[in-house]
Amino acid sequence: MNSMDKRYVILGLSGLVLCAGIVMLGVGISYFEQSDNDVTIDRDSENYVVNFDPSLLRLTYTRSSDEKCLLSVFMGQSADGRGEMMSYPRIVQSCQESDPVCTTVTYTIGPGQAELKLSVTELSVSDVSQNVKCYETTWSSTTDDVAPVDCFPMSDYWFGGAEMYYQHWPVNSWDKFMSFYLSGDMFEDAQQFGSVLERYWLSSSGVALYVPPDVPLHLSIENQRICFKGAYGDPYKIRNEALLTHWLKYTACFGDSPQVTHDFMFKKYFKRPNALPDLRMMKSPIWSSWARYKVNINQSTILQYANEILEYNFTNSQIEIDDGYEVRYGDHTFDPVKFPNASEMIQTLHDLGFRVTTWVTPFINPRSENYNEGDVNKYFVLNGAGESGRVPWWNGIGSAIDFTDPDACDWYSGLLDDVRTRYGVDSFKFDAGEINYVTVVPNFELFTPMQNLGYYTRHYAECAFRLGYQIEVRSAWDCHHLPIFVRMMDKDSNWSEAKGLKSLIPTALTFTLLGYPYVLPDMIGGNAYEAGFHGTPLPERELFIRWLEITAFLPSMQFSYTPWQYDDVTIKLSRDYVTLHETVVFEELKKASEEYVAGKSGIGPIRPIWWVTYDDVKAFTVDDEFMVGDRYLVAPIVNNGSRSRDVYLPGPTFRDGARTILWEDKLRGGAPIAGGVTLSDYRIELEEISWWELTLK
């Protein structure tokens, strides 16, 4: 058997997983309490059954008499999901006589060719909940050229994973070939995973998949399958000598509903933020110089911008001085030609009621004073020769700070503390932090070797948090404990699913499901990159207005292009939506965030519409509506030129299975409407957004 034959063999082992402890196992599930407002009820013990049939080599689960397959040997595919089905005449299963349910299994591929070892363990979950069953599966290989792969057919709707170029919700329609599962700058590459990702996926039937951080995980989602592969090799360079060659481990958990399972998973595997973020950033708009001015800023520009904001009677949380203020990237100090008296400018901004933040990155370019000051090269990601590695990024060639070194974080945060002291800057916008800016260094070396490079991103975010709560980052992995805003990747000024307006809601929902509740959407109207990275054309008016309306219901509003660049109607409309955000939406955002931090809710303030209901199949497919807490449903227009849309109101039953959902129309008024219905061709003018308030009966 050649190596290609062996590769297809192991890739076809999907479905043999979880054989141990699940043979003909029926699991009764009862409802798990979600919050103080929910009602705990007992469900039919036959409502949810997990079953493994050894004669068919199929693992199935049944909800409400609807049988689904999670794993099956007949679903085996190649690593990129494109291979042919295969048969298994050369696979021999062997179990010890003392192990009748096969908790440890050896699969021999060909006579003496390779062995694959499988162990499956039922996890004890009594410390979290008795209402979810979990099974941990581990594959290990005895040879370098056979890597274990398991594929899961998406017979349900699946959510989670990563921020993506095309942000589909659910993820069933993704088209992502097999690659290592680490964050990347997906701005120009639709096949890179994005800046925010976790090893977590959740289905509409309450099935969850979780992969531990030390597994050398590769992932594909295509052809309606999620495939995991465990394989070493760049960038997974560090091997665990206690294991054999390649290995794969993951946990599959089963609960009565996605809400139950999600709450369970976050209690068992993830953390919550221990506080709220800076609430002024949540309540009032951020005003950024970037999209409107790009790098063409100076002291007069910033002061004029601030005066315009006040002249048109807009509130603010802060003014953000973005790219273009430094002499060289990595200085972090103001160009004395463009900003002849930066301290005085910032004091003036403070006197006008603004806080001030500046834009920083983890890169220091070689001409920067900070690059050449003392023996700082040791603080950078090194190449194989022990020298500071060179990193191509969007503003030239620099070196990336190695945040796995505590001394490097001390040095970097000290530089920024000096900036605050020197100029009076209040805080910072932290850009980049993705893993591709580490792996681009040939033979990269980090101060702390790690099997999962995602820890680099976490160390960067933790270093940023030293500067306080008034923080935003754009990359995150395992950073759930930090009460800071996580920003979406730059959006283009268009209506598309490819980083345009249509990606806004799916990205916000993905962030919140992955445990990042304080979502910072990008600039209202996008960045207008259509005219080049430094171009500043004004986005079309209708796009700006529709973007504004959605952002008014998200955890933070961020302007760069301004309403007064359009007309008086846009100015008034913008003020009205800012007021709505500050006086109505903010209170629910704050309340829902407090419940999440306190553990009274399993999810942050921005929620999918299926979160409030039980077994509403239609709700799982809606990608252009969202909930603010359990109170408001938002159904905006996301199509150019549209003045109506179908609005789906989920229901009829609340997630506790006992109460009926009613929806009150906040736009048109009228009698409450029972949930579980679609309002066809609901009229929404350009200046309007459809939003509804949930009540229970």
C-alpha positions in Angstrom: 0.0 0.0 0.0 1.5 3.4 -1.0 1.3 6.5 1.2 -1.7 7.9 -0.8 -3.6 4.6 -0.1 -2.8 4.9 3.5 -3.9 8.5 3.6 -7.3 7.6 2.2 -7.6 4.7 4.7 -7.3 6.8 7.8 -9.4 9.6 6.3 -12.2 7.1 6.0 -12.2 6.2 9.6 -14.8 8.8 10.4 -17.5 7.1 12.3 -15.4 4.5 14.1 -14.8 7.3 16.6 -16.8 7.2 19.8 -17.3 3.4 19.7 -16.5 3.1 23.3 -19.1 3.6 25.9 -21.8 4.5 23.3 -22.8 1.1 22.0 -26.6 1.2 21.9 -26.6 3.9 24.5 -29.8 5.9 25.1 -29.3 9.2 26.9 -32.2 11.0 28.5 -31.7 14.7 28.7 -33.5 17.2 30.9 -33.6 21.0 30.6 -30.7 22.9 32.0 -31.5 26.2 33.6 -30.2 29.2 31.5 -30.8 32.2 33.7 -32.8 33.5 36.6 -35.7 34.2 34.2 -35.9 30.7 32.8 -38.0 27.9 34.0 -36.5 24.4 34.5 -38.7 21.7 33.1 -38.3 17.9 32.6 -38.5 16.8 29.0 -39.5 13.4 27.7 -36.6 10.9 28.4 -36.9 9.7 24.8 -36.7 13.2 23.3 -32.9 12.9 22.9 -31.1 9.6 22.2 -27.5 8.9 21.3 -26.9 5.6 19.6 -23.8 3.7 18.2 -24.5 0.8 15.9 -21.4 -1.3 15.5 -22.8 -3.3 12.6 -23.2 -0.1 10.5 -20.3 1.7 12.2 -22.6 4.7 12.6 -23.1 7.2 15.5 -26.5 8.7 15.4 -28.5 11.0 17.6 -32.3 11.4 17.6 -34.3 14.5 18.7 -38.1 14.4 18.4 -38.0 11.3 16.2 -35.6 12.9 13.7 -32.5 10.7 13.4 -29.2 12.4 12.4 -25.8 11.0 11.8 -22.8 12.6 13.5 -20.1 10.1 12.4 -20.1 7.3 9.9 -17.5 5.2 8.3 -19.3 5.6 5.0 -18.7 9.4 5.2 -15.0 9.1 4.9 -13.4 11.7 2.7 -9.9 12.9 1.8 -8.4 15.7 3.9 -9.8 18.5 1.7 -13.2 16.9 1.5 -12.8 16.1 -2.2 -11.6 12.5 -2.1 -13.5 9.4 -3.3 -15.4 7.1 -1.0 -13.3 4.0 0.0 -13.7 0.5 1.3 -11.9 -1.0 4.3 -10.6 -4.5 3.4 -7.2 -3.7 4.8 -8.4 -2.3 8.1 -8.4 -4.8 11.0 -10.0 -3.9 14.2 -8.7 -5.6 17.3 -9.7 -5.3 20.9 -8.4 -7.1 24.0 -10.8 -9.7 25.4 -10.8 -7.8 28.6 -12.2 -4.7 26.8 -15.5 -5.9 25.3 -16.8 -2.4 24.5 -13.6 -1.4 22.8 -12.5 1.5 24.9 -9.0 1.0 23.4 -8.9 -0.1 19.7 -6.0 -0.7 17.4 -6.5 -0.4 13.6 -3.9 -2.0 11.4 -3.6 -0.5 7.9 -2.2 -3.2 5.7 0.1 -6.0 6.9 2.6 -4.3 9.2 2.2 -1.0 7.4 0.9 1.3 10.2 -1.2 1.2 13.3 -3.8 3.7 14.5 -4.8 3.6 18.1 -8.1 4.9 19.3 -9.4 5.5 22.8 -12.8 6.9 23.8 -13.7 8.0 27.3 -17.0 9.1 28.7 -16.3 12.3 30.6 -17.7 13.0 34.0 -19.8 16.1 33.9 -21.3 16.0 37.3 -19.4 19.1 38.3 -21.1 21.2 35.6 -24.4 19.5 34.7 -26.1 16.1 34.6 -28.0 17.1 31.5 -25.2 16.8 28.9 -23.2 13.8 27.8 -19.7 14.1 26.5 -17.2 11.7 24.9 -13.6 12.4 24.4 -11.9 10.7 21.4 -8.2 10.3 20.9 -6.5 9.0 17.8 -2.7 8.4 17.5 -0.6 7.2 14.7 2.6 5.1 14.5 3.9 6.6 11.3 4.6 10.0 9.9 2.7 9.6 6.6 -0.7 8.7 8.2 -2.5 11.5 10.0 -5.9 10.8 11.6 -8.9 12.7 10.1 -12.5 12.6 11.3 -15.3 14.2 9.3 -18.7 15.2 10.6 -21.6 15.6 8.2 -23.6 18.8 8.7 -27.0 17.2 8.8 -28.0 20.0 11.2 -27.1 23.7 11.1 -23.7 24.5 12.5 -22.2 27.6 14.0 -18.9 28.8 15.4 -15.3 28.4 14.2 -13.7 31.6 13.0 -14.1 35.1 11.6 -14.0 34.6 7.8 -13.8 36.6 4.5 -17.2 35.3 3.6 -18.9 35.2 7.0 -21.8 32.7 6.5 -24.3 32.0 9.3 -24.7 29.1 9.7 -21.3 27.7 8.4 -22.8 24.9 6.3 -22.1 26.7 3.1 -18.5 27.4 3.8 -15.9 26.4 1.2 -12.7 26.2 3.1 -10.1 23.5 2.2 -7.9 21.8 4.7 -5.3 24.0 6.4 -3.8 24.5 9.8 -6.3 26.1 12.2 -4.6 29.3 13.3 -5.6 32.9 12.9 -4.6 34.9 9.8 -5.1 38.3 8.2 -7.9 37.2 5.9 -8.3 40.7 4.5 -7.0 39.8 1.0 -7.1 36.0 1.2 -10.5 34.3 1.5 -8.9 31.0 2.4 -7.2 32.2 5.5 -9.0 31.8 8.8 -9.6 35.3 10.3 -8.4 37.2 13.3 -10.8 35.7 15.8 -11.3 32.0 16.1 -11.9 29.2 18.7 -11.8 25.4 18.5 -15.6 25.2 19.0 -18.6 24.4 16.9 -22.3 24.1 17.9 -25.2 22.6 16.0 -28.9 23.3 16.0 -29.6 20.0 17.6 -27.4 20.7 20.6 -24.3 18.8 19.5 -21.0 20.6 20.2 -17.5 19.8 19.1 -14.4 21.0 21.0 -10.7 20.5 20.3 -8.2 21.0 23.0 -5.5 23.6 22.5 -2.5 21.3 22.3 -3.8 19.3 19.3 -2.0 20.1 16.0 -5.4 20.9 14.4 -6.1 21.3 10.7 -9.6 22.0 9.5 -11.7 22.0 6.4 -15.4 22.9 6.0 -16.7 22.0 2.5 -19.2 19.7 0.9 -21.4 20.0 4.0 -18.7 18.4 6.2 -16.5 19.6 9.0 -13.2 17.6 9.0 -10.6 17.6 11.7 -7.0 16.4 11.0 -4.3 16.1 13.6 -0.9 16.4 12.1 2.5 17.9 13.0 4.7 19.9 10.7 4.9 23.7 10.2 3.5 25.7 12.0 2.9 22.9 14.6 6.6 22.4 15.3 6.7 21.1 18.9 5.9 17.5 19.4 4.6 15.9 22.6 7.1 13.0 23.1 4.6 11.1 25.3 2.5 10.5 22.2 3.1 8.7 19.0 3.5 10.6 15.7 0.4 12.4 14.5 -2.6 12.6 16.8 -6.1 14.0 17.1 -8.3 14.5 20.1 -11.7 16.2 20.5 -14.8 16.1 22.6 -18.3 15.7 21.3 -21.1 16.8 23.7 -24.8 16.2 23.4 -27.5 18.3 25.0 -31.3 18.8 24.6 -30.9 22.2 22.9 -28.1 24.4 21.5 -28.7 26.8 24.4 -28.2 24.0 27.0 -25.1 22.6 25.3 -23.6 26.1 24.7 -24.0 27.1 28.3 -22.5 23.8 29.4 -19.5 24.1 27.1 -18.6 27.6 28.3 -18.8 26.6 31.9 -16.5 23.6 31.3 -14.0 24.7 28.6 -14.0 28.5 28.5 -13.8 31.6 30.7 -16.0 34.6 31.0 -14.9 38.2 31.3 -14.7 39.2 34.9 -16.0 42.7 34.4 -17.7 45.0 31.9 -15.5 46.9 29.4 -15.3 50.6 29.3 -19.0 51.6 29.3 -18.5 55.0 27.6 -17.2 53.1 24.5 -20.4 51.0 24.7 -22.7 54.0 25.1 -21.4 56.8 22.9 -19.7 56.8 19.4 -16.1 56.3 18.7 -14.8 58.8 16.1 -11.8 57.5 14.1 -9.6 59.4 11.7 -8.9 56.4 9.6 -11.5 55.9 6.9 -12.2 59.5 6.3 -8.5 60.8 6.2 -6.4 57.6 6.0 -2.8 58.8 6.6 -3.5 62.4 5.7 -3.8 63.7 9.2 -2.1 66.5 11.2 -2.8 68.6 14.2 -5.2 70.9 12.4 -7.1 68.0 10.8 -7.8 66.4 14.2 -8.9 69.6 15.9 -11.1 70.4 13.0 -12.6 66.9 13.1 -13.4 67.3 16.8 -14.9 70.7 16.4 -17.2 69.4 13.6 -18.4 66.6 15.9 -19.4 69.2 18.5 -20.7 71.7 16.0 -23.2 69.1 14.7 -24.2 68.2 18.3 -22.9 64.6 18.4 -21.7 62.9 21.6 -18.5 60.9 21.8 -16.7 58.2 23.8 -13.3 59.1 22.3 -11.6 60.4 19.3 -9.1 57.9 17.7 -6.0 59.1 16.0 -5.2 56.4 13.6 -2.4 55.7 11.1 -0.3 58.7 10.0 0.7 60.4 13.2 4.2 58.8 13.6 7.4 59.6 11.8 8.2 55.9 11.5 6.1 52.9 12.4 6.8 51.7 15.9 7.8 55.1 17.2 4.4 55.6 18.9 5.2 59.3 19.2 3.8 62.2 17.2 5.5 63.5 14.1 6.7 67.0 15.3 6.1 68.4 11.8 2.5 67.2 11.4 1.8 67.7 15.1 3.9 70.6 16.3 2.4 70.5 19.8 0.7 67.2 20.3 0.4 67.6 24.1 -1.4 70.9 23.7 -3.7 69.4 21.0 -4.7 66.5 23.3 -5.3 68.9 26.2 -7.6 70.9 23.9 -9.4 67.7 23.0 -9.8 66.9 26.7 -11.2 70.4 27.3 -13.7 69.8 24.5 -14.9 66.6 26.3 -13.0 64.0 24.2 -10.9 61.2 25.4 -8.0 60.4 23.0 -6.6 57.1 21.7 -3.9 56.4 19.2 -3.4 53.4 16.9 -0.6 50.9 17.6 0.5 47.6 16.3 2.9 44.8 17.4 5.3 45.7 14.6 8.4 47.9 15.0 10.0 48.9 11.7 13.8 49.0 11.5 14.1 52.8 11.1 12.1 53.4 14.2 14.0 54.8 17.2 12.5 52.0 19.3 14.0 49.3 17.0 17.5 50.5 17.5 17.4 51.6 21.2 19.6 49.3 23.3 19.4 45.5 23.0 15.8 45.3 22.1 16.2 42.8 19.2 15.8 40.0 21.8 12.2 41.2 22.3 11.2 40.3 18.7 10.2 37.0 17.1 13.5 35.5 16.0 14.5 33.7 12.8 16.5 30.5 12.7 19.8 32.4 13.0 18.7 33.9 16.3 18.2 37.4 14.7 15.1 39.5 14.8 12.8 38.2 12.0 11.6 40.5 9.3 7.8 40.6 8.8 6.1 42.0 5.7 3.0 43.9 6.8 0.7 46.4 5.2 3.0 49.3 6.1 6.4 48.0 5.1 8.8 45.5 6.7 9.2 45.3 10.4 9.8 42.9 13.3 7.0 41.5 15.5 7.3 41.8 19.2 7.4 38.4 20.9 4.7 38.6 23.5 5.4 35.2 24.8 8.4 36.8 26.6 7.2 38.7 29.7 10.1 41.1 29.4 9.0 42.0 25.9 5.6 42.9 27.2 7.1 44.9 30.0 9.2 46.8 27.4 6.2 47.3 25.0 3.7 48.4 27.6 6.4 50.7 29.1 6.8 52.4 25.7 3.0 53.0 25.6 3.0 54.2 29.3 5.6 56.7 28.3 3.4 57.9 25.5 0.5 58.4 27.9 2.7 60.4 30.3 4.3 62.5 27.6 1.2 63.5 25.7 -1.8 62.7 27.9 -3.2 60.0 25.6 -5.9 58.1 27.3 -5.6 54.7 25.6 -4.8 52.7 22.5 -6.3 50.8 19.6 -4.3 47.6 19.2 -4.2 46.3 15.6 -3.0 43.0 14.1 -1.8 40.1 16.3 -2.7 37.3 13.9 -0.4 34.2 13.7 0.5 34.6 10.1 2.7 37.5 11.2 4.7 35.0 13.3 4.9 32.1 10.8 6.1 34.4 8.0 9.4 34.5 9.8 11.6 31.7 8.4 12.3 29.1 11.1 10.6 31.4 13.6 11.5 31.1 17.3 9.5 32.3 20.2 10.8 32.9 23.8 8.2 30.3 25.0 7.9 27.4 22.6 4.3 26.3 22.2 2.3 23.7 20.3 -0.6 26.1 19.7 0.6 29.5 18.4 -2.8 30.9 19.3 -1.2 31.6 22.7 0.8 34.4 21.0 -2.4 36.2 20.3 -3.6 35.7 23.8 -0.4 37.1 25.3 -0.7 40.2 23.0 -4.2 40.8 24.2 -3.2 40.3 27.8 -0.3 42.7 27.3 -2.7 45.3 25.8 -5.1 44.9 28.8 -2.3 46.2 31.0 -3.2 49.6 29.7 -6.7 49.5 31.1 -10.3 48.8 30.1 -10.6 51.4 27.3 -9.0 48.9 24.9 -9.8 47.4 21.5 -8.1 44.5 19.8 -8.8 42.9 16.4 -7.3 39.4 17.1 -8.4 37.0 19.8 -7.9 33.4 20.8 -8.7 32.2 24.3 -9.1 35.8 25.5 -12.6 35.4 26.9 -11.5 36.5 30.3 -10.5 40.0 29.2 -13.2 42.7 29.4 -12.2 44.5 26.3 -13.7 45.2 22.9 -12.8 42.9 20.0 -13.0 44.7 16.6 -14.1 43.1 13.4 -11.7 43.0 10.5 -11.8 46.0 8.2 -15.0 46.1 6.1 -15.3 47.2 2.5 -17.8 49.8 1.5 -20.2 47.6 -0.4 -23.3 45.4 0.2 -21.7 42.0 -0.3 -21.0 39.0 2.0 -17.3 39.5 1.3 -16.4 41.9 4.1 -19.3 44.2 3.1 -22.6 45.1 4.9 -24.0 41.7 4.6 -21.2 40.3 6.7 -21.8 42.6 9.6 -24.5 40.6 11.4 -23.0 37.1 10.8 -19.7 38.4 12.1 -21.3 39.9 15.2 -23.1 36.6 15.9 -20.0 34.5 15.4 -18.0 36.7 17.8 -20.7 36.4 20.5 -21.0 32.6 20.0 -17.3 32.2 20.4 -17.4 34.1 23.7 -16.5 37.6 22.7 -19.5 39.6 23.8 -18.1 43.1 23.4 -18.3 43.3 19.7 -16.8 46.4 18.0 -18.1 46.7 14.5 -16.0 48.5 11.9 -16.5 52.0 10.7 -20.1 53.0 9.7 -20.1 52.8 5.9 -16.9 50.8 5.7 -13.3 51.8 4.8 -13.8 52.7 1.1 -10.8 50.6 0.1 -12.4 50.2 -3.4 -10.2 53.3 -4.4 -7.1 51.8 -2.9 -5.8 51.3 0.6 -5.2 55.1 1.1 -8.2 56.3 -1.0 -10.9 58.3 0.7 -14.0 58.3 -1.6 -17.3 58.8 0.2 -19.3 55.6 0.5 -22.7 55.8 -1.1 -25.3 57.5 1.1 -27.8 54.6 1.2 -25.0 52.2 2.3 -24.0 54.6 5.1 -27.5 54.9 6.4 -28.3 51.2 6.4 -24.9 50.6 8.1 -25.8 53.3 10.7 -29.1 51.6 11.5 -27.6 48.2 12.2 -24.7 49.6 14.3 -27.1 51.5 16.5 -28.1 48.1 18.0 -24.6 46.7 18.3 -22.4 47.0 21.4 -20.5 50.0 20.0 -20.9 52.7 17.3 -17.9 53.9 15.4 -17.9 56.7 12.9 -15.1 57.9 10.6 -16.9 59.1 7.5 -19.3 61.7 9.0 -23.1 62.4 8.5 -22.3 66.0 7.5 -20.4 64.8 4.5 -23.8 63.9 3.1 -26.8 66.2 3.9 -29.0 67.6 6.6 -31.3 64.6 6.5 -28.4 62.2 7.1 -27.2 64.4 10.0 -30.6 64.3 11.7 -31.0 60.6 11.1 -27.6 59.9 12.5 -28.3 61.9 15.6 -31.6 60.1 16.1 -29.9 56.7 15.9 -27.1 57.7 18.2 -29.8 58.9 20.7 -31.7 55.6 20.3 -28.5 53.7 21.0 -27.6 55.8 24.1 -31.0 55.9 25.7 -32.7 52.6 24.8 -30.3 50.0 23.3 -27.4 50.8 25.7 -29.5 49.9 28.8 -30.3 46.4 27.4 -26.7 45.9 26.2 -25.4 46.7 29.7 -28.1 44.6 31.4 -27.4 41.6 29.2 -23.6 42.0 29.6 -24.0 42.1 33.4 -26.0 38.9 33.3 -23.4 37.2 31.1 -20.5 38.2 33.4 -22.5 37.0 36.5 -23.1 33.6 34.8 -26.9 34.2 34.7 -26.9 33.9 30.9 -25.0 31.6 28.6 -24.3 34.2 25.9 -23.4 37.9 25.5 -25.7 40.7 24.6 -25.8 40.1 20.9 -27.6 36.9 20.2 -28.9 34.8 17.4 -32.7 34.9 17.1 -32.9 31.1 17.9 -31.5 31.8 21.3 -34.9 32.9 22.7 -36.9 29.9 21.3 -36.9 26.1 21.4 -36.8 23.9 18.3 -37.6 26.7 15.9 -36.0 25.2 12.7 -36.6 28.4 10.7 -34.8 30.6 13.2 -31.5 28.7 12.6 -31.3 29.8 9.0 -31.8 33.5 9.5 -28.5 35.4 9.0 -29.8 39.0 8.7 -31.6 39.4 12.1 -30.3 39.4 15.7 -31.4 39.8 19.3 -30.2 42.5 21.7 -30.4 40.6 25.0 -33.7 38.7 25.3 -35.6 41.9 24.7 -35.2 43.3 21.2 -35.2 41.7 17.8 -33.6 43.7 15.0 -34.4 43.1 11.3 -32.6 45.6 9.1 -32.4 46.1 5.4 -29.1 44.7 4.0 -29.9 44.8 0.2 -29.2 47.9 -2.0 -32.3 49.7 -3.1 -34.7 47.6 -1.0 -37.6 49.2 0.9 -39.1 46.0 2.2 -38.1 42.6 3.4 -39.5 39.4 5.0 -39.3 39.6 8.7 -39.2 36.3 10.7 -40.4 36.4 14.3 -39.2 33.3 16.1 -41.4 31.1 18.3 -44.0 30.2 19.2 -42.4 28.8 22.4 -39.7 30.5 24.5 -36.6 28.4 25.2 -38.0 27.1 28.5 -40.7 25.3 26.5 -43.4 26.6 28.7 -44.2 30.2 27.7 -45.4 31.7 24.5 -43.5 34.5 22.7 -45.3 37.7 21.6 -43.6 40.4 19.5 -44.4 44.1 19.8 -43.6 46.1 16.7 -41.5 49.1 17.8 -41.5 50.6 14.3 -45.2 50.4 13.3 -47.0 49.7 16.5 -50.2 47.6 16.7 -51.3 44.5 18.5 -48.6 42.0 19.6 -47.9 39.1 17.2 -47.4 35.5 18.3 -44.0 34.1 17.4 -43.2 31.6 14.7 -44.4 33.6 11.7 -42.9 35.3 8.7 -44.2 38.8 7.8 -43.8 38.9 4.0 -42.7 42.1 2.3 -42.7 44.2 5.4 -42.2 47.9 4.5 -39.0 49.5 5.8 -38.1 52.9 4.3 -34.6 54.1 4.0 -34.7 56.1 7.3 -36.2 53.1 9.2 -35.2 49.8 10.8 -37.6 47.1 11.8 -37.2 46.2 15.5 -39.4 44.3 17.9 -39.8 43.8 21.6 -40.3 40.4 23.1 -42.9 39.7 25.8 -43.9 36.4 27.3 -47.3 35.0 27.9 
